[in-house]
Amino acid sequence: MARQSLQLELAERPTGPIIPGKTFRQTRIDAPTEADLKDGQVLIECLYVSLDPAMRGWLDDRRSYLPPVAIGEVMRAAAVARVLASRSKKAAPGDIVTSLMGIREVAIVGEDKIETAAELGVKLAKAGENGPRVTDLLGVFGLTGMTAYFGMMKIGEPKAGDTVVVSAAAGATGSVAAQIAKIAGARVIGTAGSDEKCRWLKEELGLDVALNYKDPEFKAKFKEATPKFIDVFFDNVGGEQLDMALGRANTFSRFVMCGGISQYNATTKSGPTANFMNVVTQRIKMQGFIVFDFAKQYPVAREQIGRWLAEGKLQRKETIIKGGIAGSEDALNHLFQGKNIGKLLVEVKNPEEAPRL
């Protein structure tokens, strides 16, 4: 009997939150095999799928930096995978690679659609050793780390003595961005959605202030924490928190517009209102960016992040869901329910398990 491969396909476009069993359908197909490979292709099995807030935007039929996922198409997602068979000189069976292979167990992809750990400049640690781990290829060395690094370093440009505020600071991108600002010598304030997350930000990441945005006194505490106003605001949330930050913005402050997770599932969108004109009066630089803009500079960022990890200046945390492909649509909603700390991943297959053709 042929090996089966489970994949998650878009069934209908959501108008609000993703609804498990409705937004997507789970489909089993005969898995591709080595015999199906053409020159320049590799057969890969998924180990971990990266779940990111941007994936919600890919479901909307609107102009963006990537085309929307089509109805019936496998859901787009980055993954770390293992090569099962290869007709490419770029990768051999057993190699660990990253690929935008989508949420599925097995796939054939072109050699231009994979990056090996060696190609990324990352030497993975063996089991039981300290150092970069497989999941870091999707986290600090992946698009998450690149987004935090270039958003903070190239647009935020924090310097010693600055006040930096990072919204959703306990998330995958926010937690790295906040630490980069601390490394630069800034006073860093993070917002998060629980006391547990706030403790992690202060006690383990070393942020100066961590504020729970669900606290009834959040607005007052936000103002109290920014007596000299905000020099850099790294925004992952949008909505009310963005408006509050604009109200506390310093003259010539830099607003790094990375995301707006508070709005992704909202049926009625909201944005800055009362304080938007501060962009003019305080001469704020408010800049959006896409991580792909900096693709040619990724090696520099990965080298620096690797040094910070080795020196203990940068910490990372993961929330790993064990449900495999079948549990991925439920896991996607964890992003919008605030259930994850750090990078959110779905484990499809433990790397310690033997490969299976």
C-alpha positions as YAML, in Angstrom:
chain: A
units: angstrom
residues:
- id: 1
  name: MET
  ca: [0.00, 0.00, 0.00]
- id: 2
  name: ALA
  ca: [1.33, 3.45, -0.95]
- id: 3
  name: ARG
  ca: [2.41, 5.78, 1.81]
- id: 4
  name: GLN
  ca: [-0.20, 8.46, 2.53]
- id: 5
  name: SER
  ca: [0.55, 12.15, 3.08]
- id: 6
  name: LEU
  ca: [-1.81, 14.41, 5.00]
- id: 7
  name: GLN
  ca: [-2.09, 18.01, 3.87]
- id: 8
  name: LEU
  ca: [-4.09, 21.06, 4.87]
- id: 9
  name: GLU
  ca: [-5.93, 22.80, 2.02]
- id: 10
  name: LEU
  ca: [-7.83, 26.10, 2.01]
- id: 11
  name: ALA
  ca: [-11.55, 25.35, 1.73]
- id: 12
  name: GLU
  ca: [-12.98, 28.87, 2.06]
- id: 13
  name: ARG
  ca: [-11.74, 32.34, 2.88]
- id: 14
  name: PRO
  ca: [-12.46, 33.35, 6.48]
- id: 15
  name: THR
  ca: [-14.18, 36.66, 7.17]
- id: 16
  name: GLY
  ca: [-13.09, 36.59, 10.81]
- id: 17
  name: PRO
  ca: [-11.27, 33.96, 12.86]
- id: 18
  name: ILE
  ca: [-10.13, 30.69, 11.30]
- id: 19
  name: ILE
  ca: [-12.79, 28.05, 11.96]
- id: 20
  name: PRO
  ca: [-11.31, 24.54, 12.33]
- id: 21
  name: GLY
  ca: [-13.08, 22.09, 10.03]
- id: 22
  name: LYS
  ca: [-14.49, 24.87, 7.87]
- id: 23
  name: THR
  ca: [-11.73, 27.24, 6.77]
- id: 24
  name: PHE
  ca: [-9.48, 24.31, 5.84]
- id: 25
  name: ARG
  ca: [-9.96, 20.69, 4.84]
- id: 26
  name: GLN
  ca: [-7.59, 17.88, 5.64]
- id: 27
  name: THR
  ca: [-6.84, 15.70, 2.63]
- id: 28
  name: ARG
  ca: [-4.88, 12.47, 2.38]
- id: 29
  name: ILE
  ca: [-3.09, 11.76, -0.87]
- id: 30
  name: ASP
  ca: [-0.64, 9.13, -2.05]
- id: 31
  name: ALA
  ca: [2.73, 10.51, -1.03]
- id: 32
  name: PRO
  ca: [5.15, 11.29, -3.84]
- id: 33
  name: THR
  ca: [8.07, 8.90, -4.09]
- id: 34
  name: GLU
  ca: [11.67, 8.87, -5.26]
- id: 35
  name: ALA
  ca: [10.47, 7.60, -8.64]
- id: 36
  name: ASP
  ca: [8.55, 10.86, -9.13]
- id: 37
  name: LEU
  ca: [11.64, 13.05, -8.86]
- id: 38
  name: LYS
  ca: [12.95, 15.02, -11.82]
- id: 39
  name: ASP
  ca: [16.40, 16.53, -12.18]
- id: 40
  name: GLY
  ca: [16.91, 19.39, -9.71]
- id: 41
  name: GLN
  ca: [14.22, 18.18, -7.31]
- id: 42
  name: VAL
  ca: [14.23, 16.72, -3.79]
- id: 43
  name: LEU
  ca: [11.74, 14.64, -1.86]
- id: 44
  name: ILE
  ca: [11.32, 15.96, 1.68]
- id: 45
  name: GLU
  ca: [9.39, 15.01, 4.81]
- id: 46
  name: CYS
  ca: [8.23, 17.72, 7.16]
- id: 47
  name: LEU
  ca: [9.58, 17.83, 10.72]
- id: 48
  name: TYR
  ca: [8.23, 21.16, 12.00]
- id: 49
  name: VAL
  ca: [5.82, 23.71, 10.57]
- id: 50
  name: SER
  ca: [6.19, 27.38, 11.44]
- id: 51
  name: LEU
  ca: [2.97, 29.16, 12.44]
- id: 52
  name: ASP
  ca: [3.10, 32.93, 12.00]
- id: 53
  name: PRO
  ca: [0.56, 35.77, 12.18]
- id: 54
  name: ALA
  ca: [1.28, 36.70, 8.55]
- id: 55
  name: MET
  ca: [-0.39, 33.46, 7.47]
- id: 56
  name: ARG
  ca: [-3.79, 34.94, 8.30]
- id: 57
  name: GLY
  ca: [-3.19, 37.72, 5.79]
- id: 58
  name: TRP
  ca: [-2.32, 35.20, 3.08]
- id: 59
  name: LEU
  ca: [-5.91, 33.91, 3.27]
- id: 60
  name: ASP
  ca: [-7.44, 37.25, 2.20]
- id: 61
  name: ASP
  ca: [-8.04, 37.86, -1.50]
- id: 62
  name: ARG
  ca: [-6.27, 41.20, -1.68]
- id: 63
  name: ARG
  ca: [-3.12, 42.72, -3.10]
- id: 64
  name: SER
  ca: [-0.09, 42.07, -0.93]
- id: 65
  name: TYR
  ca: [3.59, 41.15, -1.07]
- id: 66
  name: LEU
  ca: [2.63, 37.53, -1.88]
- id: 67
  name: PRO
  ca: [-0.41, 36.30, -3.81]
- id: 68
  name: PRO
  ca: [-3.21, 34.92, -1.64]
- id: 69
  name: VAL
  ca: [-3.44, 31.19, -1.05]
- id: 70
  name: ALA
  ca: [-5.88, 29.86, -3.64]
- id: 71
  name: ILE
  ca: [-8.98, 27.89, -2.74]
- id: 72
  name: GLY
  ca: [-8.02, 24.22, -2.81]
- id: 73
  name: GLU
  ca: [-4.30, 24.99, -2.48]
- id: 74
  name: VAL
  ca: [-2.11, 23.53, 0.27]
- id: 75
  name: MET
  ca: [-1.78, 26.17, 3.00]
- id: 76
  name: ARG
  ca: [1.44, 28.11, 2.57]
- id: 77
  name: ALA
  ca: [3.87, 27.78, 5.48]
- id: 78
  name: ALA
  ca: [7.58, 27.60, 6.16]
- id: 79
  name: ALA
  ca: [8.87, 24.30, 7.45]
- id: 80
  name: VAL
  ca: [12.03, 22.51, 8.45]
- id: 81
  name: ALA
  ca: [12.26, 19.18, 6.70]
- id: 82
  name: ARG
  ca: [14.52, 16.21, 6.05]
- id: 83
  name: VAL
  ca: [15.58, 15.10, 2.59]
- id: 84
  name: LEU
  ca: [14.38, 11.58, 1.79]
- id: 85
  name: ALA
  ca: [15.68, 11.37, -1.77]
- id: 86
  name: SER
  ca: [17.41, 13.77, -4.11]
- id: 87
  name: ARG
  ca: [18.17, 14.43, -7.75]
- id: 88
  name: SER
  ca: [19.97, 17.63, -6.86]
- id: 89
  name: LYS
  ca: [23.61, 18.32, -6.05]
- id: 90
  name: LYS
  ca: [22.43, 20.84, -3.47]
- id: 91
  name: ALA
  ca: [21.13, 18.32, -0.91]
- id: 92
  name: ALA
  ca: [21.57, 14.65, -0.09]
- id: 93
  name: PRO
  ca: [19.28, 12.21, 1.73]
- id: 94
  name: GLY
  ca: [19.34, 12.93, 5.45]
- id: 95
  name: ASP
  ca: [20.10, 16.64, 5.06]
- id: 96
  name: ILE
  ca: [18.04, 19.09, 7.10]
- id: 97
  name: VAL
  ca: [16.56, 21.89, 5.00]
- id: 98
  name: THR
  ca: [14.05, 24.72, 5.26]
- id: 99
  name: SER
  ca: [11.38, 25.18, 2.63]
- id: 100
  name: LEU
  ca: [8.12, 27.01, 2.03]
- id: 101
  name: MET
  ca: [6.61, 23.56, 1.45]
- id: 102
  name: GLY
  ca: [3.24, 24.28, 3.03]
- id: 103
  name: ILE
  ca: [1.36, 22.38, 5.70]
- id: 104
  name: ARG
  ca: [1.81, 18.81, 4.51]
- id: 105
  name: GLU
  ca: [3.76, 15.75, 5.48]
- id: 106
  name: VAL
  ca: [5.67, 14.93, 2.29]
- id: 107
  name: ALA
  ca: [6.45, 16.99, -0.80]
- id: 108
  name: ILE
  ca: [8.62, 17.24, -3.89]
- id: 109
  name: VAL
  ca: [10.18, 20.68, -4.29]
- id: 110
  name: GLY
  ca: [12.74, 22.22, -6.61]
- id: 111
  name: GLU
  ca: [16.27, 22.80, -5.36]
- id: 112
  name: ASP
  ca: [15.61, 26.55, -5.59]
- id: 113
  name: LYS
  ca: [12.88, 26.12, -2.96]
- id: 114
  name: ILE
  ca: [15.13, 24.73, -0.21]
- id: 115
  name: GLU
  ca: [17.97, 26.02, 1.94]
- id: 116
  name: THR
  ca: [20.28, 23.65, 3.78]
- id: 117
  name: ALA
  ca: [21.52, 24.35, 7.29]
- id: 118
  name: ALA
  ca: [25.03, 24.68, 5.86]
- id: 119
  name: GLU
  ca: [23.80, 27.14, 3.26]
- id: 120
  name: LEU
  ca: [22.27, 29.21, 6.06]
- id: 121
  name: GLY
  ca: [25.62, 29.21, 7.83]
- id: 122
  name: VAL
  ca: [24.20, 27.29, 10.79]
- id: 123
  name: LYS
  ca: [25.97, 24.29, 12.31]
- id: 124
  name: LEU
  ca: [23.30, 22.35, 14.16]
- id: 125
  name: ALA
  ca: [24.19, 20.93, 17.55]
- id: 126
  name: LYS
  ca: [23.92, 17.21, 18.09]
- id: 127
  name: ALA
  ca: [21.39, 15.82, 20.57]
- id: 128
  name: GLY
  ca: [22.38, 16.76, 24.11]
- id: 129
  name: GLU
  ca: [24.80, 19.48, 23.02]
- id: 130
  name: ASN
  ca: [24.41, 23.21, 23.40]
- id: 131
  name: GLY
  ca: [24.12, 25.29, 20.27]
- id: 132
  name: PRO
  ca: [21.71, 25.87, 17.38]
- id: 133
  name: ARG
  ca: [18.90, 23.33, 17.21]
- id: 134
  name: VAL
  ca: [16.74, 22.22, 14.30]
- id: 135
  name: THR
  ca: [13.84, 24.46, 15.28]
- id: 136
  name: ASP
  ca: [16.12, 27.52, 15.31]
- id: 137
  name: LEU
  ca: [16.13, 27.32, 11.51]
- id: 138
  name: LEU
  ca: [12.52, 28.55, 11.69]
- id: 139
  name: GLY
  ca: [13.08, 30.79, 14.72]
- id: 140
  name: VAL
  ca: [16.08, 33.01, 15.37]
- id: 141
  name: PHE
  ca: [17.88, 31.95, 12.17]
- id: 142
  name: GLY
  ca: [14.69, 31.91, 10.11]
- id: 143
  name: LEU
  ca: [12.33, 34.62, 8.92]
- id: 144
  name: THR
  ca: [11.31, 35.31, 12.53]
- id: 145
  name: GLY
  ca: [14.83, 36.30, 13.54]
- id: 146
  name: MET
  ca: [15.44, 38.14, 10.27]
- id: 147
  name: THR
  ca: [12.25, 40.17, 10.74]
- id: 148
  name: ALA
  ca: [13.22, 41.17, 14.28]
- id: 149
  name: TYR
  ca: [16.81, 41.97, 13.34]
- id: 150
  name: PHE
  ca: [16.19, 44.13, 10.28]
- id: 151
  name: GLY
  ca: [13.08, 45.81, 11.62]
- id: 152
  name: MET
  ca: [14.87, 46.87, 14.78]
- id: 153
  name: MET
  ca: [18.37, 47.52, 13.42]
- id: 154
  name: LYS
  ca: [17.57, 49.08, 10.04]
- id: 155
  name: ILE
  ca: [14.34, 50.95, 10.79]
- id: 156
  name: GLY
  ca: [14.19, 51.34, 14.57]
- id: 157
  name: GLU
  ca: [17.92, 52.07, 14.90]
- id: 158
  name: PRO
  ca: [17.95, 51.97, 18.73]
- id: 159
  name: LYS
  ca: [20.84, 53.55, 20.57]
- id: 160
  name: ALA
  ca: [21.99, 53.78, 24.18]
- id: 161
  name: GLY
  ca: [19.56, 55.78, 26.28]
- id: 162
  name: ASP
  ca: [16.58, 55.41, 23.93]
- id: 163
  name: THR
  ca: [13.21, 54.29, 25.22]
- id: 164
  name: VAL
  ca: [12.03, 51.39, 23.06]
- id: 165
  name: VAL
  ca: [8.57, 49.84, 23.28]
- id: 166
  name: VAL
  ca: [7.79, 46.48, 21.67]
- id: 167
  name: SER
  ca: [4.18, 45.30, 21.45]
- id: 168
  name: ALA
  ca: [3.51, 41.54, 21.60]
- id: 169
  name: ALA
  ca: [6.99, 41.31, 23.10]
- id: 170
  name: ALA
  ca: [6.50, 37.70, 24.23]
- id: 171
  name: GLY
  ca: [5.86, 36.54, 20.69]
- id: 172
  name: ALA
  ca: [8.37, 35.03, 18.30]
- id: 173
  name: THR
  ca: [9.41, 38.26, 16.58]
- id: 174
  name: GLY
  ca: [8.78, 40.66, 19.44]
- id: 175
  name: SER
  ca: [10.90, 38.73, 21.93]
- id: 176
  name: VAL
  ca: [13.93, 38.84, 19.61]
- id: 177
  name: ALA
  ca: [13.38, 42.48, 18.64]
- id: 178
  name: ALA
  ca: [13.16, 43.52, 22.30]
- id: 179
  name: GLN
  ca: [16.42, 41.77, 23.16]
- id: 180
  name: ILE
  ca: [18.20, 43.39, 20.21]
- id: 181
  name: ALA
  ca: [17.15, 46.78, 21.55]
- id: 182
  name: LYS
  ca: [18.54, 45.83, 24.99]
- id: 183
  name: ILE
  ca: [21.82, 44.77, 23.41]
- id: 184
  name: ALA
  ca: [21.95, 48.21, 21.78]
- id: 185
  name: GLY
  ca: [21.75, 49.81, 25.24]
- id: 186
  name: ALA
  ca: [18.17, 51.01, 25.15]
- id: 187
  name: ARG
  ca: [15.63, 51.02, 27.96]
- id: 188
  name: VAL
  ca: [13.07, 48.48, 26.73]
- id: 189
  name: ILE
  ca: [9.40, 48.13, 27.58]
- id: 190
  name: GLY
  ca: [7.40, 45.14, 26.36]
- id: 191
  name: THR
  ca: [3.66, 44.58, 26.27]
- id: 192
  name: ALA
  ca: [2.14, 41.11, 26.51]
- id: 193
  name: GLY
  ca: [-1.17, 39.45, 27.32]
- id: 194
  name: SER
  ca: [-0.54, 37.68, 30.62]
- id: 195
  name: ASP
  ca: [1.36, 38.02, 33.89]
- id: 196
  name: GLU
  ca: [3.26, 34.83, 33.02]
- id: 197
  name: LYS
  ca: [4.53, 36.38, 29.81]
- id: 198
  name: CYS
  ca: [5.45, 39.59, 31.60]
- id: 199
  name: ARG
  ca: [7.49, 37.66, 34.17]
- id: 200
  name: TRP
  ca: [9.34, 35.88, 31.35]
- id: 201
  name: LEU
  ca: [10.11, 39.19, 29.66]
- id: 202
  name: LYS
  ca: [11.55, 40.71, 32.83]
- id: 203
  name: GLU
  ca: [13.14, 37.76, 34.61]
- id: 204
  name: GLU
  ca: [14.61, 35.86, 31.65]
- id: 205
  name: LEU
  ca: [14.92, 38.35, 28.81]
- id: 206
  name: GLY
  ca: [15.92, 41.26, 31.03]
- id: 207
  name: LEU
  ca: [13.46, 43.87, 29.80]
- id: 208
  name: ASP
  ca: [13.21, 46.95, 32.00]
- id: 209
  name: VAL
  ca: [9.41, 46.99, 32.13]
- id: 210
  name: ALA
  ca: [6.76, 44.47, 31.05]
- id: 211
  name: LEU
  ca: [3.11, 45.49, 30.93]
- id: 212
  name: ASN
  ca: [0.05, 43.24, 30.72]
- id: 213
  name: TYR
  ca: [-2.30, 44.94, 28.26]
- id: 214
  name: LYS
  ca: [-5.24, 43.13, 29.90]
- id: 215
  name: ASP
  ca: [-4.53, 44.90, 33.20]
- id: 216
  name: PRO
  ca: [-7.33, 47.43, 33.95]
- id: 217
  name: GLU
  ca: [-4.59, 49.96, 34.75]
- id: 218
  name: PHE
  ca: [-2.67, 49.29, 31.52]
- id: 219
  name: LYS
  ca: [-3.13, 52.76, 30.02]
- id: 220
  name: ALA
  ca: [-2.01, 54.50, 33.20]
- id: 221
  name: LYS
  ca: [0.96, 52.16, 33.60]
- id: 222
  name: PHE
  ca: [1.92, 52.65, 29.95]
- id: 223
  name: LYS
  ca: [2.07, 56.40, 30.47]
- id: 224
  name: GLU
  ca: [3.97, 56.00, 33.73]
- id: 225
  name: ALA
  ca: [6.54, 53.73, 32.05]
- id: 226
  name: THR
  ca: [7.30, 56.31, 29.34]
- id: 227
  name: PRO
  ca: [8.10, 59.54, 31.25]
- id: 228
  name: LYS
  ca: [10.60, 60.59, 28.58]
- id: 229
  name: PHE
  ca: [8.30, 59.41, 25.80]
- id: 230
  name: ILE
  ca: [9.05, 56.75, 23.17]
- id: 231
  name: ASP
  ca: [11.99, 56.88, 20.78]
- id: 232
  name: VAL
  ca: [11.34, 53.56, 19.02]
- id: 233
  name: PHE
  ca: [8.07, 51.66, 18.80]
- id: 234
  name: PHE
  ca: [8.20, 48.17, 17.28]
- id: 235
  name: ASP
  ca: [4.59, 47.38, 16.46]
- id: 236
  name: ASN
  ca: [3.25, 43.85, 16.14]
- id: 237
  name: VAL
  ca: [-0.28, 44.61, 17.33]
- id: 238
  name: GLY
  ca: [-1.78, 47.75, 15.79]
- id: 239
  name: GLY
  ca: [-5.14, 49.11, 16.92]
- id: 240
  name: GLU
  ca: [-5.38, 50.67, 20.38]
- id: 241
  name: GLN
  ca: [-1.79, 49.96, 21.40]
- id: 242
  name: LEU
  ca: [-0.50, 51.73, 18.30]
- id: 243
  name: ASP
  ca: [-2.69, 54.73, 19.07]
- id: 244
  name: MET
  ca: [-1.41, 54.80, 22.66]
- id: 245
  name: ALA
  ca: [2.18, 54.70, 21.45]
- id: 246
  name: LEU
  ca: [1.56, 57.59, 19.06]
- id: 247
  name: GLY
  ca: [0.26, 59.55, 22.04]
- id: 248
  name: ARG
  ca: [3.57, 59.00, 23.86]
- id: 249
  name: ALA
  ca: [5.87, 59.40, 20.84]
- id: 250
  name: ASN
  ca: [9.00, 61.51, 21.13]
- id: 251
  name: THR
  ca: [9.98, 64.06, 18.53]
- id: 252
  name: PHE
  ca: [11.62, 62.32, 15.56]
- id: 253
  name: SER
  ca: [10.75, 58.87, 16.95]
- id: 254
  name: ARG
  ca: [10.85, 55.79, 14.73]
- id: 255
  name: PHE
  ca: [7.81, 53.54, 14.43]
- id: 256
  name: VAL
  ca: [8.62, 50.11, 13.00]
- id: 257
  name: MET
  ca: [5.43, 48.76, 11.47]
- id: 258
  name: CYS
  ca: [5.94, 45.00, 11.55]
- id: 259
  name: GLY
  ca: [2.39, 43.70, 12.04]
- id: 260
  name: GLY
  ca: [-1.07, 44.29, 13.46]
- id: 261
  name: ILE
  ca: [-2.29, 41.03, 14.93]
- id: 262
  name: SER
  ca: [-5.17, 42.72, 16.77]
- id: 263
  name: GLN
  ca: [-6.75, 43.47, 13.39]
- id: 264
  name: TYR
  ca: [-6.18, 40.30, 11.40]
- id: 265
  name: ASN
  ca: [-9.38, 38.56, 12.48]
- id: 266
  name: ALA
  ca: [-11.42, 41.73, 13.07]
- id: 267
  name: THR
  ca: [-14.49, 42.08, 10.86]
- id: 268
  name: THR
  ca: [-14.41, 45.85, 11.46]
- id: 269
  name: LYS
  ca: [-10.88, 47.17, 11.25]
- id: 270
  name: SER
  ca: [-9.68, 49.92, 13.57]
- id: 271
  name: GLY
  ca: [-6.48, 51.92, 13.72]
- id: 272
  name: PRO
  ca: [-4.96, 55.05, 15.23]
- id: 273
  name: THR
  ca: [-7.55, 57.73, 15.82]
- id: 274
  name: ALA
  ca: [-7.02, 60.30, 18.58]
- id: 275
  name: ASN
  ca: [-3.25, 60.45, 18.27]
- id: 276
  name: PHE
  ca: [-2.63, 59.92, 14.56]
- id: 277
  name: MET
  ca: [-1.77, 63.56, 13.90]
- id: 278
  name: ASN
  ca: [1.21, 63.16, 16.20]
- id: 279
  name: VAL
  ca: [2.91, 61.68, 13.14]
- id: 280
  name: VAL
  ca: [2.97, 65.27, 11.86]
- id: 281
  name: THR
  ca: [3.43, 67.28, 15.03]
- id: 282
  name: GLN
  ca: [6.18, 65.01, 16.44]
- id: 283
  name: ARG
  ca: [7.73, 64.35, 13.00]
- id: 284
  name: ILE
  ca: [7.51, 60.59, 13.43]
- id: 285
  name: LYS
  ca: [9.08, 58.23, 10.91]
- id: 286
  name: MET
  ca: [6.49, 55.47, 10.53]
- id: 287
  name: GLN
  ca: [7.75, 52.75, 8.19]
- id: 288
  name: GLY
  ca: [6.40, 49.39, 7.16]
- id: 289
  name: PHE
  ca: [8.65, 46.65, 5.86]
- id: 290
  name: ILE
  ca: [8.70, 43.08, 4.61]
- id: 291
  name: VAL
  ca: [11.56, 40.84, 5.67]
- id: 292
  name: PHE
  ca: [12.19, 39.76, 2.07]
- id: 293
  name: ASP
  ca: [13.37, 43.34, 1.39]
- id: 294
  name: PHE
  ca: [16.59, 42.44, 3.21]
- id: 295
  name: ALA
  ca: [17.19, 38.96, 1.74]
- id: 296
  name: LYS
  ca: [20.68, 39.75, 0.46]
- id: 297
  name: GLN
  ca: [21.72, 40.75, 3.99]
- id: 298
  name: TYR
  ca: [20.48, 37.63, 5.79]
- id: 299
  name: PRO
  ca: [23.98, 36.10, 6.15]
- id: 300
  name: VAL
  ca: [25.19, 39.15, 8.11]
- id: 301
  name: ALA
  ca: [22.19, 38.95, 10.45]
- id: 302
  name: ARG
  ca: [22.55, 35.20, 11.00]
- id: 303
  name: GLU
  ca: [26.22, 35.58, 11.84]
- id: 304
  name: GLN
  ca: [25.47, 38.28, 14.40]
- id: 305
  name: ILE
  ca: [22.55, 36.38, 15.91]
- id: 306
  name: GLY
  ca: [24.77, 33.30, 16.19]
- id: 307
  name: ARG
  ca: [27.34, 35.30, 18.14]
- id: 308
  name: TRP
  ca: [24.71, 36.72, 20.49]
- id: 309
  name: LEU
  ca: [23.36, 33.22, 21.16]
- id: 310
  name: ALA
  ca: [26.84, 31.86, 21.87]
- id: 311
  name: GLU
  ca: [27.59, 34.77, 24.20]
- id: 312
  name: GLY
  ca: [24.31, 34.32, 26.09]
- id: 313
  name: LYS
  ca: [23.07, 37.77, 25.11]
- id: 314
  name: LEU
  ca: [20.07, 36.41, 23.22]
- id: 315
  name: GLN
  ca: [17.52, 33.93, 24.55]
- id: 316
  name: ARG
  ca: [14.76, 32.13, 22.66]
- id: 317
  name: LYS
  ca: [11.73, 30.12, 23.60]
- id: 318
  name: GLU
  ca: [9.40, 27.86, 21.67]
- id: 319
  name: THR
  ca: [5.86, 26.61, 22.05]
- id: 320
  name: ILE
  ca: [5.65, 23.30, 20.21]
- id: 321
  name: ILE
  ca: [2.29, 21.70, 19.43]
- id: 322
  name: LYS
  ca: [2.50, 17.92, 19.07]
- id: 323
  name: GLY
  ca: [-0.66, 17.42, 17.00]
- id: 324
  name: GLY
  ca: [0.99, 17.02, 13.61]
- id: 325
  name: ILE
  ca: [-0.72, 18.21, 10.44]
- id: 326
  name: ALA
  ca: [-4.09, 17.21, 11.88]
- id: 327
  name: GLY
  ca: [-3.67, 19.65, 14.75]
- id: 328
  name: SER
  ca: [-2.27, 22.56, 12.77]
- id: 329
  name: GLU
  ca: [-5.50, 24.42, 12.07]
- id: 330
  name: ASP
  ca: [-6.37, 24.48, 15.78]
- id: 331
  name: ALA
  ca: [-2.79, 25.54, 16.52]
- id: 332
  name: LEU
  ca: [-3.03, 28.48, 14.11]
- id: 333
  name: ASN
  ca: [-5.66, 30.02, 16.37]
- id: 334
  name: HIS
  ca: [-3.24, 29.85, 19.32]
- id: 335
  name: LEU
  ca: [-1.50, 32.87, 17.75]
- id: 336
  name: PHE
  ca: [-4.63, 34.97, 18.03]
- id: 337
  name: GLN
  ca: [-5.62, 33.60, 21.44]
- id: 338
  name: GLY
  ca: [-2.24, 34.43, 22.95]
- id: 339
  name: LYS
  ca: [-1.47, 30.84, 23.93]
- id: 340
  name: ASN
  ca: [2.13, 30.80, 22.76]
- id: 341
  name: ILE
  ca: [5.30, 32.22, 24.28]
- id: 342
  name: GLY
  ca: [8.05, 32.71, 21.73]
- id: 343
  name: LYS
  ca: [8.02, 30.79, 18.47]
- id: 344
  name: LEU
  ca: [4.92, 28.70, 17.71]
- id: 345
  name: LEU
  ca: [5.63, 25.42, 15.89]
- id: 346
  name: VAL
  ca: [3.76, 22.25, 15.04]
- id: 347
  name: GLU
  ca: [5.80, 19.08, 15.33]
- id: 348
  name: VAL
  ca: [4.97, 16.84, 12.41]
- id: 349
  name: LYS
  ca: [7.77, 14.33, 13.00]
- id: 350
  name: ASN
  ca: [10.44, 14.21, 15.68]
- id: 351
  name: PRO
  ca: [13.87, 14.49, 14.04]
- id: 352
  name: GLU
  ca: [15.03, 11.55, 16.17]
- id: 353
  name: GLU
  ca: [12.56, 9.28, 14.35]
- id: 354
  name: ALA
  ca: [13.98, 7.40, 11.38]
- id: 355
  name: PRO
  ca: [13.23, 8.75, 7.91]
- id: 356
  name: ARG
  ca: [10.65, 6.84, 5.90]
- id: 357
  name: LEU
  ca: [10.50, 6.67, 2.15]
...
